[in-house]
Amino acid sequence: MAEKYSIGEFAKKTGTTIRALRYYDEIHLLKPTLVSPSGRRYYSNNDIIQLQKIVALKFLGYSLEKISEFLHLKDWDLKDSLAFQKQEMMQKKEHIERVIRALDHALHMMEDQGTVNSSIFISLINNIQMEDEHKEWLKGLIPESKVEILYDISEEKQQELNTRTALLFTKMKEAVGQNPESDDVQELIKQYMDITEDVLGGSLELIQDLINSQVEIEDDPKLFPSPFSPEEEEWVGKAMEVYLIRKGVITDGNETS
């Protein structure tokens, strides 16, 4: 061959590590043009072109396994492959943006409160992670238009609500065991309902819709991880029931007003 490069020279010339070149050789992705009797690898200018293909396809997000498939084909449907890869990258982009959003919310809470109970933290982050699933679940109970309104709030507003909710849940955990009918406990429930009404535009209409739907909601720890333990949940439920009865949303028989 007109030009040949040792593995070290080839690595330096192409900006690739020797370790990567050895691995590519092992998986038959890029074999050296020549291997001496002593086992020394030598590469040619044609290998540079092959490596450029590998680097380009890696940049587009293809796995080494998929790249190997491509390079061993005489022809492949590049358009369909690129369209599929674009869709894959769009999904990854959406996931990364959601992770960054969750981190922003977490940092905002930490800056405001210092520390947050782990159960409360997981519950609030879950609301971001499972937002689409929550929307679909709600659409099975109330009109889609109301669901869209529910989620049509700014990111700044959402961070504020999450921070307020985290602080309130912390106070509610500390109050567990007190009389659910006491003024202090009912004040905490009122603050929770204030947050809910803030999201809903100052109305208990959504809560009434959920009650009127008469759909039995089964616990789903994956979809709705609770910030409260079972004992705390029971206590919060009693306090919430007292509040809703006093507001006239439900009666003592748990019927809508």
N, C-alpha and C positions, 0 to 999 in steps of 0.2 A: 504493500500500500504506500501511497505517496507520502502520507503523513501518519505518524503513529505517536501516541501519547501514553505514557505510563499512567497508572490510575491516579497518582498524585498530581501529575501535570494536567490530566483531563479534569480532575476535580477543581483545580485552580482555574483552569481556562473557562470552565462552565459555571463556576460559582456553586458547585455541588460538593457535599461532604463525601469523603472516602467511604464512610460508613453507609451512606445512602446508596452509593454505586455498588458496593458489595451486596447490599440487600436486594437491589434491583436485579443483580446477576443471579442471586439465589432463587428469586421468584420468577426468573425468566422474563423479566420486563425489559431489561436492557443488558444484553450479553456483550462482553467485549469482543471486538473483531478478532483478536488474537490472544491466545493464552500460551505462554512459553512452556517448554518442558519442565521448567522449575516452578510453574504456577503463576508467573507474573502476568497480570492483565494489561493488555494494550488496546487503546481505543483509536478510532479514526474520525475523520471529519463527518462521515456518514452517521457515526454514533452521536455526534453533536446534534444533527438534525432530529434524530430519534429522541434524544433527551429533551429537545425543545418542545416536541409534541407532548411528551410526558408532563413537562412543567406547565404547558398551556392547559392541558386537560385537568391537572391538579388545581390550577388556579380557578377553573370553572366548577370545582367542587366534586369532581368524579373520584371514586375510590380507586385505589391501585388495581383492584381486581377488575373493575369495569374498564380501566385504561388498558389493561393487558388484553381484554377481549377486543377492544377497538383496534389495537396495534397488530393483532394477529389476524384481522380481517382484511381482505383486499379492498372491500368497500363497506361502508355502513351508512345507514340513513341518518346523516348528520342533522338534518332539520328536525326530525322527530326526536332525536336524542337531545338536541339542544333545548327544544320546547319542554321536554320532560324535566331536564335538569333545571331549567328556569323555574318551573313550578316547585321543584324541590327546594331551590334556594329561596323562593318567596315564602315558603312555609317556615324555613329556618329563620329567615329574617323576621317574620311575625313572632316566632317564638323568642328570639333574642330581644326584640323590642318589648315583649311582654315581661321578660325577665328583668330588663333594665327598668321598666316601669315599677315592678314589684320592689326592686332594690331602692328606687327613689322614694317609694312610700315607706319602706322600712327605715331608711335613713332619716326621713322627715319625722317619723314617730320617735326614733331614738334621740334625735336632736331636741325634741320637745319634751320628752319624758325621761330620758336617760336609759332606763331599762323597761322592758315590756314582758309581761307574763308570757311564757312560751306558747301556751294554749291559745291565748288571745292573738298572739303574733301569727301563728299558723292559720287560725281562722280568717284573719283579715287578708293575709297573703293569698289564701285559697280563693277568696272572692275575686281576686285579679286573675289567678290562674284558670279558674273555672267559669269565667264570666260568660262565655258563649253557652256553656252547658246550663248555667243558671237562667239565661234568657229563654232557652228552649223549654226548660221546665216551667217557667212562669207562663209561657205562651199556652201551655196546656191548661192553665187555670183562669187566666184573665185575657182580655183582648190584646192582640199584638201591639196596637197603637199605644196602649198604656205601658206596655213593657218598654217600648222604645223611649217613651218620655221618661220613664224611671231611670234609664241609663244615659240619658242625654244631659250629662253634667260635665263641666270642665275638669281637667286633670287637677288643677289647683284646688277646686272645690272638693274633689274626691279625696285628696290628701288631707284636707281639713277635716272631712267627715270621718276618715279612718283614724285620725289622731284623737278626735273627740270620742269616738266609739271605744278606742283602746283604753283611754283614761276612764271612761264611764264603766266599762266592763271590769276594770280593776277595782273600782269603788264597789260595784255590785258583788264581786267575790268577797270583798272585805265585810260586806253587810249580811252575807248569808247566815241564817240562823235567827235573825231578827224577825219580829212579827211582820208578815207581809202587808198587813193593813196599817202599819205605823206610818206616820207622816214622813219620816226620813226615807223609808223604803219606797213609798209612793212617789216621793220627789225624784228618786233615782229612775223609777219607771217613767215618770213624766219626762225626764231628760232624754231617756231612750226614745220615747215617742216623739219628742221634739226633733230629734235627729231624723227619725223616720219621716215625719211630716215635712222636714226641710227638704228631704229628697223628693217627696211626693208633691211638693208645691203647696204645703200647708193644708193637707187634707188627710183624713183617715179613710178615704174612699178605697184605697187599695186593700187595706186590712179588711174592710167590710166585704170587698169583692172576694177575697180569699176565704173568708168565713162563709159567704153566700154560695161559693162554689161547691161546698159540702164534699170536697175531695179529701179522702183520707191520705194524709201525707206520711209516708213511712220514713223512718230514720234512714239516712244514707250517709254514713260517716265519711265516705269518699267525696261525695258531692257537697255535703254540708257538715264539715267537721265543726263540732261545737266548741266554743271557748270555755264551756262549763262542764263540770263533772255531772254524772247522773243526779246526784243529790242536789247540786247547785241548780241544775235544770228544773228539777221539781219545785224548788223554792222560787225560782224566777217565774215559773208558770203560774204559781199561786198568786204571786204579787201582780203579774200581768193581768190575770183574771179579775182581781179586785179592781184594778185600774179601768179595765174595759167595761165592767159592770157599772162602775160609778160614772163612766162617760156615756153609758146607754148604748154602747156598741153591741153588747151581749146582755142577756138576762141571767139570773141565777140558774136557769135551766139550760144555759149555753145556747140559747136561741137568739137569732139576730133580732134587733129591735126594729 
